[in-house]
Amino acid sequence: MSFIEYGDTIKDGDTAIVFLGHESMFPVKVQHGTVTQTKYGVIRHSTDLIGKKYGSKVTCSKGGWVFILHPTPELWTMNLPHRTQILYSTDISIITMMLELKPGSIVCESGTGSGSLSHAIIRTVSPTGHLYTVEFHQQRAEKAREEFREHGVEHLVTVTNQDVCQNGFGVSNIADAVFLDIPSPWEAIGHAKSALKAEGNYI
């Protein structure tokens, strides 16, 4: 399973979205031998999920049912564990447009936060682009690395734990775009300029 390479079948280790309704859904890590409780009863991963097709209607132990959806950046944004305030899909679409992102783009981002924007950028620049994302908080940086690995996109992203205002992005003259989501973005303008190609964009 990957957030950028869509598969038909639910596999052990996948992240899937349990959809109970438009206002009720949540992510689950599919694991052999595990069960997930819902208001409609238990979902048994080994028999109810693994090997089934994404989009399947799954009957829970109490007779109610849910749909199991393949994760996308949009669904992840709606369901991710909040470590920070996040950007939502409407704002993300505008940012992606203003930065003129496309497959193959090299992007620098600070800060990573909960990874909502990061997942959308990664999908947009795949399969040949790359995201360099900087997070000041060590635990948030480590959690972001873990999620990118679990979501099958770690080859498209580099997470750095440092202060971008003091230490920059760790790259020079390669970025097509830079996005700063930090308390004092003006303090990082010099580092953003250093990371950008001559014709790059930043907001």
TORDO-376424 format. One record per residue (C-alpha): y, z, x; residue number from 1; residue in one letter. Coordinates in Angstrom, 2 decimals, always signed. Last residue first. Example, Ala and Ser with C-alpha at 12.3 -4.5 7.8 and 13.67 -1.06 7.14 Angstrom:
<node yy="-1.06" zz="+7.14" xx="+13.67" num="2" residuo="S"/>
<node yy="-4.50" zz="+7.80" xx="+12.30" num="1" residuo="A"/>
This chain:
<node yy="+31.58" zz="-0.32" xx="+5.13" num="203" residuo="I"/>
<node yy="+30.64" zz="-2.53" xx="+8.09" num="202" residuo="Y"/>
<node yy="+30.12" zz="-6.21" xx="+8.77" num="201" residuo="N"/>
<node yy="+29.01" zz="-8.08" xx="+11.92" num="200" residuo="G"/>
<node yy="+30.62" zz="-11.16" xx="+13.54" num="199" residuo="E"/>
<node yy="+30.96" zz="-9.74" xx="+17.08" num="198" residuo="A"/>
<node yy="+27.56" zz="-8.09" xx="+16.82" num="197" residuo="K"/>
<node yy="+27.82" zz="-4.50" xx="+15.77" num="196" residuo="L"/>
<node yy="+26.57" zz="-1.36" xx="+17.54" num="195" residuo="A"/>
<node yy="+29.75" zz="-0.90" xx="+19.60" num="194" residuo="S"/>
<node yy="+31.95" zz="-1.32" xx="+16.51" num="193" residuo="K"/>
<node yy="+29.93" zz="+1.33" xx="+14.68" num="192" residuo="A"/>
<node yy="+30.26" zz="+3.66" xx="+17.67" num="191" residuo="H"/>
<node yy="+34.05" zz="+3.27" xx="+17.60" num="190" residuo="G"/>
<node yy="+34.14" zz="+3.76" xx="+13.82" num="189" residuo="I"/>
<node yy="+32.14" zz="+7.01" xx="+13.98" num="188" residuo="A"/>
<node yy="+35.03" zz="+9.48" xx="+13.63" num="187" residuo="E"/>
<node yy="+36.42" zz="+7.44" xx="+10.73" num="186" residuo="W"/>
<node yy="+33.23" zz="+8.22" xx="+8.78" num="185" residuo="P"/>
<node yy="+34.08" zz="+11.92" xx="+8.46" num="184" residuo="S"/>
<node yy="+31.66" zz="+13.41" xx="+5.89" num="183" residuo="P"/>
<node yy="+28.90" zz="+10.81" xx="+6.46" num="182" residuo="I"/>
<node yy="+27.66" zz="+7.74" xx="+4.59" num="181" residuo="D"/>
<node yy="+28.41" zz="+5.04" xx="+7.16" num="180" residuo="L"/>
<node yy="+26.92" zz="+1.56" xx="+6.71" num="179" residuo="F"/>
<node yy="+26.74" zz="-0.89" xx="+9.61" num="178" residuo="V"/>
<node yy="+25.91" zz="-4.61" xx="+9.42" num="177" residuo="A"/>
<node yy="+24.67" zz="-7.50" xx="+11.56" num="176" residuo="D"/>
<node yy="+23.69" zz="-5.07" xx="+14.28" num="175" residuo="A"/>
<node yy="+22.76" zz="-6.13" xx="+17.83" num="174" residuo="I"/>
<node yy="+25.81" zz="-5.43" xx="+20.04" num="173" residuo="N"/>
<node yy="+24.69" zz="-2.00" xx="+21.19" num="172" residuo="S"/>
<node yy="+21.96" zz="+0.42" xx="+20.06" num="171" residuo="V"/>
<node yy="+21.57" zz="+4.21" xx="+20.19" num="170" residuo="G"/>
<node yy="+23.37" zz="+4.68" xx="+16.88" num="169" residuo="F"/>
<node yy="+26.37" zz="+6.67" xx="+18.08" num="168" residuo="G"/>
<node yy="+26.26" zz="+9.85" xx="+20.14" num="167" residuo="N"/>
<node yy="+29.21" zz="+11.98" xx="+19.07" num="166" residuo="Q"/>
<node yy="+30.07" zz="+10.64" xx="+15.60" num="165" residuo="C"/>
<node yy="+26.43" zz="+9.60" xx="+15.07" num="164" residuo="V"/>
<node yy="+25.26" zz="+13.18" xx="+15.54" num="163" residuo="D"/>
<node yy="+21.56" zz="+12.97" xx="+16.35" num="162" residuo="Q"/>
<node yy="+18.06" zz="+12.60" xx="+14.87" num="161" residuo="N"/>
<node yy="+17.12" zz="+8.92" xx="+15.15" num="160" residuo="T"/>
<node yy="+14.95" zz="+7.07" xx="+12.63" num="159" residuo="V"/>
<node yy="+13.83" zz="+3.55" xx="+13.56" num="158" residuo="T"/>
<node yy="+12.80" zz="+1.28" xx="+10.69" num="157" residuo="V"/>
<node yy="+10.81" zz="-1.92" xx="+10.09" num="156" residuo="L"/>
<node yy="+7.52" zz="-0.90" xx="+11.71" num="155" residuo="H"/>
<node yy="+7.59" zz="+2.35" xx="+9.67" num="154" residuo="E"/>
<node yy="+7.38" zz="+0.41" xx="+6.38" num="153" residuo="V"/>
<node yy="+3.95" zz="+1.38" xx="+5.05" num="152" residuo="G"/>
<node yy="+5.12" zz="+3.95" xx="+2.52" num="151" residuo="H"/>
<node yy="+3.33" zz="+6.83" xx="+4.25" num="150" residuo="E"/>
<node yy="+5.03" zz="+5.95" xx="+7.56" num="149" residuo="R"/>
<node yy="+8.46" zz="+5.64" xx="+5.92" num="148" residuo="F"/>
<node yy="+7.86" zz="+8.99" xx="+4.20" num="147" residuo="E"/>
<node yy="+6.93" zz="+10.78" xx="+7.44" num="146" residuo="E"/>
<node yy="+9.92" zz="+9.34" xx="+9.32" num="145" residuo="R"/>
<node yy="+12.22" zz="+10.46" xx="+6.48" num="144" residuo="A"/>
<node yy="+10.72" zz="+13.96" xx="+6.59" num="143" residuo="K"/>
<node yy="+11.39" zz="+14.20" xx="+10.34" num="142" residuo="E"/>
<node yy="+15.00" zz="+13.07" xx="+9.92" num="141" residuo="A"/>
<node yy="+15.55" zz="+15.52" xx="+7.06" num="140" residuo="R"/>
<node yy="+14.13" zz="+18.34" xx="+9.20" num="139" residuo="Q"/>
<node yy="+16.38" zz="+17.44" xx="+12.14" num="138" residuo="Q"/>
<node yy="+19.69" zz="+17.17" xx="+10.23" num="137" residuo="H"/>
<node yy="+22.10" zz="+14.66" xx="+11.82" num="136" residuo="F"/>
<node yy="+20.28" zz="+11.59" xx="+10.50" num="135" residuo="E"/>
<node yy="+20.66" zz="+8.14" xx="+12.07" num="134" residuo="V"/>
<node yy="+19.11" zz="+4.97" xx="+10.66" num="133" residuo="T"/>
<node yy="+18.31" zz="+1.83" xx="+12.62" num="132" residuo="Y"/>
<node yy="+16.97" zz="-0.66" xx="+10.08" num="131" residuo="L"/>
<node yy="+15.16" zz="-3.81" xx="+11.19" num="130" residuo="H"/>
<node yy="+14.80" zz="-7.45" xx="+10.19" num="129" residuo="G"/>
<node yy="+11.74" zz="-9.74" xx="+10.36" num="128" residuo="T"/>
<node yy="+9.80" zz="-9.02" xx="+7.15" num="127" residuo="P"/>
<node yy="+11.93" zz="-7.50" xx="+5.74" num="126" residuo="S"/>
<node yy="+15.74" zz="-7.19" xx="+5.60" num="125" residuo="V"/>
<node yy="+15.98" zz="-6.57" xx="+1.82" num="124" residuo="T"/>
<node yy="+12.93" zz="-4.30" xx="+1.61" num="123" residuo="R"/>
<node yy="+14.22" zz="-2.13" xx="+4.46" num="122" residuo="I"/>
<node yy="+17.70" zz="-1.95" xx="+2.94" num="121" residuo="I"/>
<node yy="+16.30" zz="-0.72" xx="-0.39" num="120" residuo="A"/>
<node yy="+14.18" zz="+1.95" xx="+1.31" num="119" residuo="H"/>
<node yy="+17.15" zz="+3.13" xx="+3.39" num="118" residuo="S"/>
<node yy="+19.45" zz="+3.38" xx="+0.37" num="117" residuo="L"/>
<node yy="+17.21" zz="+6.03" xx="-1.22" num="116" residuo="S"/>
<node yy="+16.19" zz="+7.69" xx="+2.06" num="115" residuo="G"/>
<node yy="+16.90" zz="+11.31" xx="+1.12" num="114" residuo="S"/>
<node yy="+19.63" zz="+11.65" xx="+3.74" num="113" residuo="G"/>
<node yy="+19.57" zz="+8.77" xx="+6.24" num="112" residuo="T"/>
<node yy="+23.08" zz="+9.31" xx="+7.42" num="111" residuo="G"/>
<node yy="+24.17" zz="+6.96" xx="+8.92" num="110" residuo="S"/>
<node yy="+22.89" zz="+3.39" xx="+8.71" num="109" residuo="E"/>
<node yy="+22.62" zz="+0.55" xx="+11.24" num="108" residuo="C"/>
<node yy="+21.32" zz="-2.82" xx="+10.01" num="107" residuo="V"/>
<node yy="+19.66" zz="-5.81" xx="+11.68" num="106" residuo="I"/>
<node yy="+19.29" zz="-8.67" xx="+9.19" num="105" residuo="S"/>
<node yy="+16.11" zz="-10.76" xx="+9.26" num="104" residuo="G"/>
<node yy="+15.74" zz="-11.09" xx="+5.49" num="103" residuo="P"/>
<node yy="+19.20" zz="-10.76" xx="+3.92" num="102" residuo="K"/>
<node yy="+22.14" zz="-8.37" xx="+3.92" num="101" residuo="L"/>
<node yy="+25.65" zz="-9.62" xx="+3.16" num="100" residuo="E"/>
<node yy="+27.13" zz="-6.14" xx="+3.76" num="99" residuo="L"/>
<node yy="+29.10" zz="-6.46" xx="+0.50" num="98" residuo="M"/>
<node yy="+25.99" zz="-7.61" xx="-1.39" num="97" residuo="M"/>
<node yy="+23.75" zz="-4.80" xx="-0.14" num="96" residuo="T"/>
<node yy="+26.49" zz="-2.26" xx="-0.87" num="95" residuo="I"/>
<node yy="+26.92" zz="-3.60" xx="-4.41" num="94" residuo="I"/>
<node yy="+23.17" zz="-3.47" xx="-5.07" num="93" residuo="S"/>
<node yy="+22.98" zz="+0.06" xx="-3.67" num="92" residuo="I"/>
<node yy="+25.75" zz="+1.23" xx="-5.99" num="91" residuo="D"/>
<node yy="+23.84" zz="+0.09" xx="-9.09" num="90" residuo="T"/>
<node yy="+20.51" zz="+1.30" xx="-7.64" num="89" residuo="S"/>
<node yy="+21.54" zz="+4.89" xx="-7.05" num="88" residuo="Y"/>
<node yy="+22.95" zz="+6.54" xx="-3.91" num="87" residuo="L"/>
<node yy="+21.73" zz="+10.03" xx="-3.17" num="86" residuo="I"/>
<node yy="+23.02" zz="+13.60" xx="-2.85" num="85" residuo="Q"/>
<node yy="+20.78" zz="+15.29" xx="-0.31" num="84" residuo="T"/>
<node yy="+17.17" zz="+16.43" xx="+0.08" num="83" residuo="R"/>
<node yy="+16.27" zz="+15.07" xx="-3.34" num="82" residuo="H"/>
<node yy="+12.55" zz="+14.41" xx="-3.76" num="81" residuo="P"/>
<node yy="+12.28" zz="+10.77" xx="-4.85" num="80" residuo="L"/>
<node yy="+11.75" zz="+9.77" xx="-8.49" num="79" residuo="N"/>
<node yy="+14.54" zz="+7.43" xx="-9.62" num="78" residuo="M"/>
<node yy="+15.24" zz="+6.17" xx="-6.10" num="77" residuo="T"/>
<node yy="+11.50" zz="+5.59" xx="-5.62" num="76" residuo="W"/>
<node yy="+11.39" zz="+3.47" xx="-8.78" num="75" residuo="L"/>
<node yy="+14.22" zz="+1.31" xx="-7.42" num="74" residuo="E"/>
<node yy="+12.73" zz="+1.10" xx="-3.92" num="73" residuo="P"/>
<node yy="+9.46" zz="-0.08" xx="-5.50" num="72" residuo="T"/>
<node yy="+6.25" zz="+1.85" xx="-6.09" num="71" residuo="P"/>
<node yy="+3.31" zz="+0.20" xx="-7.88" num="70" residuo="H"/>
<node yy="+2.96" zz="+1.67" xx="-11.35" num="69" residuo="L"/>
<node yy="+0.26" zz="+3.79" xx="-13.00" num="68" residuo="I"/>
<node yy="+0.71" zz="+3.86" xx="-16.79" num="67" residuo="F"/>
<node yy="+0.04" zz="+6.99" xx="-18.81" num="66" residuo="V"/>
<node yy="-2.33" zz="+8.01" xx="-21.61" num="65" residuo="W"/>
<node yy="-3.07" zz="+10.82" xx="-24.02" num="64" residuo="G"/>
<node yy="-6.67" zz="+11.80" xx="-24.77" num="63" residuo="G"/>
<node yy="-6.53" zz="+15.34" xx="-23.42" num="62" residuo="K"/>
<node yy="-8.29" zz="+14.35" xx="-20.17" num="61" residuo="S"/>
<node yy="-5.89" zz="+11.52" xx="-19.39" num="60" residuo="C"/>
<node yy="-6.35" zz="+7.86" xx="-20.31" num="59" residuo="T"/>
<node yy="-4.97" zz="+5.46" xx="-17.70" num="58" residuo="V"/>
<node yy="-3.13" zz="+2.26" xx="-18.66" num="57" residuo="K"/>
<node yy="-3.22" zz="+0.04" xx="-15.60" num="56" residuo="S"/>
<node yy="-0.02" zz="-1.34" xx="-14.08" num="55" residuo="G"/>
<node yy="-1.53" zz="-1.22" xx="-10.59" num="54" residuo="Y"/>
<node yy="-5.18" zz="-2.19" xx="-10.82" num="53" residuo="K"/>
<node yy="-7.92" zz="+0.42" xx="-10.60" num="52" residuo="K"/>
<node yy="-9.93" zz="+0.98" xx="-7.42" num="51" residuo="G"/>
<node yy="-8.72" zz="+4.54" xx="-6.93" num="50" residuo="I"/>
<node yy="-6.90" zz="+5.75" xx="-10.06" num="49" residuo="L"/>
<node yy="-9.01" zz="+7.27" xx="-12.87" num="48" residuo="D"/>
<node yy="-12.30" zz="+7.95" xx="-11.06" num="47" residuo="T"/>
<node yy="-11.31" zz="+9.33" xx="-7.65" num="46" residuo="S"/>
<node yy="-7.75" zz="+10.27" xx="-8.64" num="45" residuo="H"/>
<node yy="-8.70" zz="+12.39" xx="-11.64" num="44" residuo="R"/>
<node yy="-5.74" zz="+12.46" xx="-14.04" num="43" residuo="I"/>
<node yy="-5.63" zz="+15.70" xx="-16.05" num="42" residuo="V"/>
<node yy="-4.05" zz="+16.23" xx="-19.45" num="41" residuo="G"/>
<node yy="-1.40" zz="+14.56" xx="-21.58" num="40" residuo="Y"/>
<node yy="+1.34" zz="+16.90" xx="-20.34" num="39" residuo="K"/>
<node yy="+0.33" zz="+15.84" xx="-16.84" num="38" residuo="T"/>
<node yy="-1.80" zz="+17.51" xx="-14.17" num="37" residuo="Q"/>
<node yy="-2.88" zz="+15.50" xx="-11.12" num="36" residuo="T"/>
<node yy="-6.39" zz="+15.76" xx="-9.67" num="35" residuo="V"/>
<node yy="-7.60" zz="+15.26" xx="-6.09" num="34" residuo="T"/>
<node yy="-11.09" zz="+14.27" xx="-4.91" num="33" residuo="G"/>
<node yy="-9.92" zz="+11.06" xx="-3.22" num="32" residuo="H"/>
<node yy="-6.17" zz="+11.13" xx="-2.68" num="31" residuo="Q"/>
<node yy="-3.40" zz="+9.16" xx="-4.37" num="30" residuo="V"/>
<node yy="+0.00" zz="+10.54" xx="-3.44" num="29" residuo="K"/>
<node yy="+1.91" zz="+10.99" xx="-6.68" num="28" residuo="V"/>
<node yy="+5.38" zz="+9.92" xx="-7.74" num="27" residuo="P"/>
<node yy="+6.93" zz="+10.99" xx="-11.05" num="26" residuo="F"/>
<node yy="+7.82" zz="+9.58" xx="-14.45" num="25" residuo="M"/>
<node yy="+9.55" zz="+10.79" xx="-17.60" num="24" residuo="S"/>
<node yy="+12.76" zz="+9.33" xx="-19.02" num="23" residuo="E"/>
<node yy="+11.44" zz="+5.79" xx="-19.38" num="22" residuo="H"/>
<node yy="+8.02" zz="+7.10" xx="-20.43" num="21" residuo="G"/>
<node yy="+4.86" zz="+8.69" xx="-18.99" num="20" residuo="L"/>
<node yy="+4.86" zz="+6.57" xx="-15.84" num="19" residuo="F"/>
<node yy="+2.87" zz="+7.96" xx="-12.88" num="18" residuo="V"/>
<node yy="+4.30" zz="+6.20" xx="-9.83" num="17" residuo="I"/>
<node yy="+1.95" zz="+5.55" xx="-6.93" num="16" residuo="A"/>
<node yy="+1.98" zz="+6.47" xx="-3.22" num="15" residuo="T"/>
<node yy="-1.22" zz="+5.14" xx="-1.72" num="14" residuo="D"/>
<node yy="-3.56" zz="+7.25" xx="+0.41" num="13" residuo="G"/>
<node yy="-6.78" zz="+6.15" xx="-1.36" num="12" residuo="D"/>
<node yy="-6.13" zz="+2.71" xx="-2.82" num="11" residuo="K"/>
<node yy="-4.71" zz="+1.37" xx="-6.08" num="10" residuo="I"/>
<node yy="-5.38" zz="-2.35" xx="-6.44" num="9" residuo="T"/>
<node yy="-3.04" zz="-5.28" xx="-6.96" num="8" residuo="D"/>
<node yy="-1.03" zz="-5.10" xx="-3.74" num="7" residuo="G"/>
<node yy="+2.70" zz="-5.55" xx="-3.19" num="6" residuo="Y"/>
<node yy="+3.96" zz="-5.82" xx="+0.36" num="5" residuo="E"/>
<node yy="+7.44" zz="-4.27" xx="+0.63" num="4" residuo="I"/>
<node yy="+6.85" zz="-0.69" xx="-0.53" num="3" residuo="F"/>
<node yy="+3.47" zz="-0.83" xx="+1.17" num="2" residuo="S"/>
<node yy="+0.00" zz="+0.00" xx="+0.00" num="1" residuo="M"/>
